[in-house]
Amino acid sequence: MPGDFPTDERHTRRALALAGRGRGSVEPNPMVGAVVVDAAGAVVGEGWHERFGGPHAEVNAFAAAGEKARGGTLYVTLEPCCHHGKTPPCTDAVLRSGVRRVVAAMADPFPKVAGGGIGLLRAAGLDVTVGVGEADAWELNAPYLKLLATGTPWVIAKWAMTLDGKIATRTGDSKWISGEESRRRVHELRGRVDAIIVGRGTVIADDPLLTARPPGPRVAARVVLSASGELPERCQLRTTAREAPVIVYTTAGNEGKLAGWAADGAEVMAVRVADSRRESGREESLSARATHPTEILSDLGRRRFTNILVEGGAGVLGSFLDAGAIDEAHVYLAPRLVGGAAAPTPVGGVGVERIAEAFQFGRTEVEVVGGDVFVRCRRAVTS
C-alpha cells in the first residue's frame, strides 16, 4: 500500500492528539496514540495508552477496529514495542491484526525496543514508514525521552508575578497575585506531576499543603529543600506526611534535626551542598548555600519520576537555573503593580553576568487565563 504524505500526516496528528490524553496517567511510560485505517481509507479504530500497566495504544485501537483492520494501516506515535513488560509485545498484536502497513512517528530509544519493533515488522513483510510527525512526537514525550537519556526528570519551574516582576510585597504578602483560573490551572498541573519542590522559606512563610485540589491522576511527592535541616515543628506538610509522600533533602550531618519529621512519616535524604558561585568560577565569599539540584534530580530519576514541578521560592528556583536544570517555565503574569526595591522577584541564585549568557527557551506559548497572562516556555527538543 503506497504512502500518501498528507493522509499520513493527518492520521498521525490525530494519533498524537489521542496520545496526549494519557498525560499524567502513564508515566514513566511514554504517551502513545494509535489510529487504524482500513484498506478503503476509513478510520475504523482509535486508542491510546490510558494508564501505566494497562493495554498499549495499538492494542486498544485494534480492539476497536476488529476485523476491519485487515489490509489496512496502523498509525502510531511511537515504534511498537517488541518485548514482554507489564503487557505482551505490541508487535504481536500488529501481526495478528492483519494490517499491511505501519506508520510510526518515531523510533523508541528504550533499550529493549530501539528499532527492534520496526525491524521485526519489516522482516514479517509489513511496509513500515518512520518519521511522519517526528518533531511533534519528540515534543510530546520530551520528559520520557529525557528520563531515558539522562536518568533525570523533566523540570517545570512555576511562579506567579506582577507586571513589575514581584512575587510578594516588601512585607512578604503574596495572596493572591494570580487569579482563580490561574490557580486552578496550577492544581491541574500538580495532579499530573511526580513531585512538587519548595524550599524551607516557602514552608515557613506560606505553610503550603502542596496537593492537587481536586485530585488528579497522580499523587505528587511533596519535596522540601532545607540545607540547614531546620524546618517548623508543626506545619501542614509534616502533619499530612502519612497521607501523601513527603521527602526532605538536607545536607549530610543535618539529618538528626529532622528526626521528628521522619517519625511523622517523612523521608529524609542527605545530599551535598551546592556552592554555585565557586562552581561558576567566582571568587567572592558565599552568602547562601543550598542543597544541590543535580543530586536531587538524580535521586528523583532513580525513583523513575518523569515530571517534577519547582514552585519556589526564589532561592530554590535560582539554584535550579544556575544548575541549568530548568526544562520548562510556567509563568502567570498578573495585571498588578507592587513596587518596592525590597519586594522579592521570582528567581534568585547567582545568575549570569551578561545577557548573552542568559538561558534561551526554544518554544514560547502565550495565553490569556482569566485576568492573567500565562506564558509557557520550553527547552528546545531535538531528535
FENLINLIN-V633482 format. One record per residue. RES is the residue in one small letter. SS is DSSP state (hx for helix, st for strand, lp for the rest). PHI is phi in radians with two decimals (999 if undefined). Layout:
# FENLINLIN-V633482
res & ss & phi
RES & SS & PHI
RES & SS & PHI
This chain:
# FENLINLIN-V633482
res & ss & phi
m & lp & 999
p & lp & -1.17
g & lp & -1.39
d & lp & -2.34
f & hx & -1.02
p & hx & -1.00
t & hx & -1.19
d & hx & -1.03
e & hx & -1.14
r & hx & -1.10
h & hx & -1.22
t & hx & -1.17
r & hx & -1.05
r & hx & -1.13
a & hx & -1.10
l & hx & -1.15
a & hx & -1.11
l & hx & -1.11
a & hx & -1.00
g & hx & -1.07
r & hx & -1.19
g & hx & -1.52
r & lp & -1.00
g & lp & 1.55
s & lp & -1.89
v & lp & -1.91
e & lp & -1.05
p & lp & -1.44
n & lp & -1.26
p & lp & -1.36
m & lp & -1.41
v & lp & -2.41
g & st & -2.21
a & st & -2.51
v & st & -2.30
v & st & -1.92
v & st & -2.04
d & lp & -1.35
a & lp & -1.10
a & lp & -1.54
g & lp & 1.67
a & lp & -1.61
v & st & -1.26
v & st & -2.07
g & st & -2.87
e & st & -2.39
g & st & -2.95
w & st & -2.58
h & lp & -1.29
e & lp & -1.62
r & lp & -2.75
f & lp & -1.04
g & lp & 1.54
g & lp & -1.59
p & lp & -0.98
h & lp & -1.38
a & hx & -1.01
e & hx & -1.07
v & hx & -1.09
n & hx & -1.14
a & hx & -1.19
f & hx & -1.19
a & hx & -1.08
a & hx & -1.29
a & hx & -1.40
g & hx & 1.03
e & hx & -1.20
k & hx & -1.16
a & hx & -1.26
r & lp & -1.03
g & lp & 1.43
g & lp & -1.71
t & st & -2.25
l & st & -1.76
y & st & -1.84
v & st & -2.46
t & lp & -1.41
l & lp & -2.55
e & lp & -0.80
p & lp & -1.04
c & lp & -1.25
c & lp & -2.25
h & lp & -2.30
h & lp & -1.44
g & lp & -2.12
k & lp & -1.30
t & lp & -2.32
p & lp & -1.14
p & lp & -1.05
c & hx & -1.23
t & hx & -1.06
d & hx & -1.08
a & hx & -1.15
v & hx & -1.08
l & hx & -1.16
r & hx & -1.17
s & hx & -1.18
g & lp & 1.54
v & lp & -1.13
r & lp & -1.78
r & st & -2.44
v & st & -2.26
v & st & -2.01
a & st & -1.92
a & lp & -1.11
m & lp & -2.72
a & lp & -1.30
d & lp & -1.68
p & lp & -1.33
f & lp & -0.97
p & lp & -0.95
k & lp & -1.40
v & lp & -2.00
a & lp & 0.75
g & lp & 1.60
g & hx & -1.15
g & hx & -1.16
i & hx & -1.09
g & hx & -1.08
l & hx & -1.11
l & hx & -1.20
r & hx & -1.13
a & hx & -1.12
a & lp & -1.46
g & lp & 1.70
l & lp & -1.41
d & st & -1.45
v & st & -2.08
t & st & -1.98
v & st & -2.19
g & lp & 2.07
v & lp & -1.24
g & lp & 1.28
e & hx & -1.08
a & hx & -1.06
d & hx & -1.19
a & hx & -1.17
w & hx & -1.11
e & hx & -1.08
l & hx & -1.01
n & lp & -1.87
a & hx & -0.94
p & hx & -1.09
y & hx & -1.06
l & hx & -1.17
k & hx & -1.15
l & hx & -1.06
l & hx & -1.11
a & hx & -1.35
t & hx & -2.05
g & lp & 1.34
t & lp & -2.23
p & lp & -1.37
w & st & -1.32
v & st & -1.90
i & st & -1.87
a & st & -1.70
k & st & -2.29
w & st & -2.74
a & st & -2.02
m & st & -2.56
t & st & -1.43
l & lp & -1.06
d & lp & -1.67
g & lp & 1.34
k & lp & -1.88
i & lp & -1.83
a & lp & -2.94
t & lp & -1.41
r & lp & -1.13
t & lp & -1.58
g & lp & 1.69
d & lp & -1.27
s & lp & -2.40
k & lp & -1.84
w & lp & -2.04
i & lp & -1.31
s & lp & -1.56
g & lp & -1.50
e & hx & -1.09
e & hx & -1.14
s & hx & -1.11
r & hx & -1.17
r & hx & -1.11
r & hx & -1.06
v & hx & -1.12
h & hx & -1.13
e & hx & -1.06
l & hx & -1.12
r & hx & -0.97
g & lp & -1.33
r & lp & -2.02
v & lp & -1.82
d & lp & -1.61
a & st & -2.69
i & st & -2.17
i & st & -1.96
v & st & -2.38
g & st & -1.74
r & hx & -0.99
g & hx & -1.09
t & hx & -1.17
v & hx & -1.10
i & hx & -1.21
a & hx & -1.34
d & hx & -1.95
d & lp & 0.80
p & lp & -1.30
l & lp & -1.66
l & lp & 1.06
t & lp & -1.91
a & lp & -1.56
r & lp & -2.30
p & lp & -1.26
p & lp & -1.08
g & lp & -1.86
p & lp & -1.22
r & lp & -2.13
v & lp & -1.93
a & lp & -1.29
a & st & -1.25
r & st & -1.53
v & st & -1.98
v & st & -2.06
l & st & -1.83
s & lp & -2.50
a & lp & -1.03
s & lp & -1.38
g & lp & 1.36
e & lp & -1.72
l & lp & -2.44
p & lp & -1.04
e & lp & -1.20
r & lp & -2.31
c & lp & -2.84
q & hx & -1.11
l & hx & -1.09
r & hx & -1.20
t & hx & -1.29
t & lp & -1.94
a & lp & -1.11
r & lp & -1.57
e & lp & -1.64
a & lp & -2.57
p & lp & -1.01
v & st & -2.25
i & st & -2.09
v & st & -1.99
y & st & -1.76
t & st & -2.38
t & st & -1.65
a & lp & -0.93
g & lp & 1.76
n & lp & -1.80
e & hx & -1.06
g & hx & -1.07
k & hx & -1.17
l & hx & -1.88
a & hx & -1.05
g & hx & -1.13
w & hx & -1.09
a & hx & -1.09
a & hx & -1.11
d & lp & -1.54
g & lp & 1.98
a & lp & -1.40
e & st & -1.65
v & st & -1.90
m & st & -2.17
a & st & -1.72
v & st & -2.34
r & lp & -1.36
v & st & -1.51
a & st & -1.55
d & lp & -2.01
s & hx & -1.12
r & hx & -1.23
r & hx & -1.18
e & hx & -1.17
s & lp & -1.57
g & lp & 1.59
r & lp & -1.45
e & lp & -1.73
e & lp & -1.15
s & lp & -1.24
l & lp & -1.32
s & lp & -1.94
a & lp & -2.59
r & lp & -2.30
a & st & -2.58
t & st & -1.12
h & lp & -1.42
p & hx & -1.00
t & hx & -1.08
e & hx & -1.11
i & hx & -1.17
l & hx & -1.13
s & hx & -1.11
d & hx & -1.17
l & hx & -1.16
g & hx & -1.14
r & hx & -1.10
r & lp & -1.45
r & lp & 1.17
f & lp & -1.25
t & lp & -1.78
n & st & -2.22
i & st & -2.23
l & st & -2.02
v & st & -1.75
e & st & -1.74
g & st & 2.11
g & lp & -1.38
a & hx & -1.07
g & hx & -1.13
v & hx & -1.18
l & hx & -1.06
g & hx & -1.13
s & hx & -1.17
f & hx & -1.22
l & hx & -1.14
d & hx & -1.04
a & lp & -1.46
g & lp & 1.15
a & lp & -1.81
i & lp & -1.62
d & lp & -1.74
e & st & -2.67
a & st & -2.20
h & st & -2.02
v & st & -2.13
y & st & -1.83
l & st & -1.80
a & st & -1.66
p & lp & -1.36
r & lp & -2.32
l & lp & -2.13
v & lp & -1.90
g & lp & 1.27
g & lp & 1.70
a & lp & -1.10
a & lp & -1.54
a & lp & -1.23
p & lp & -1.26
t & lp & -1.84
p & lp & -1.27
v & lp & -2.14
g & lp & -1.70
g & lp & 1.35
v & lp & -1.47
g & lp & 1.37
v & lp & -1.83
e & lp & -1.61
r & lp & -2.29
i & hx & -1.00
a & hx & -1.08
e & hx & -1.59
a & lp & -1.13
f & lp & -1.21
q & lp & -1.94
f & lp & -1.29
g & lp & -1.61
r & st & -2.53
t & st & -2.28
e & st & -2.20
v & st & -2.20
e & st & -2.60
v & st & -1.49
v & st & -2.14
g & lp & 1.07
g & lp & -1.68
d & st & -1.85
v & st & -1.91
f & st & -1.77
v & st & -2.06
r & st & -2.06
c & st & -2.12
r & st & -2.24
r & lp & -1.04
a & lp & -1.06
v & lp & -1.95
t & lp & -2.21
s & lp & -1.41
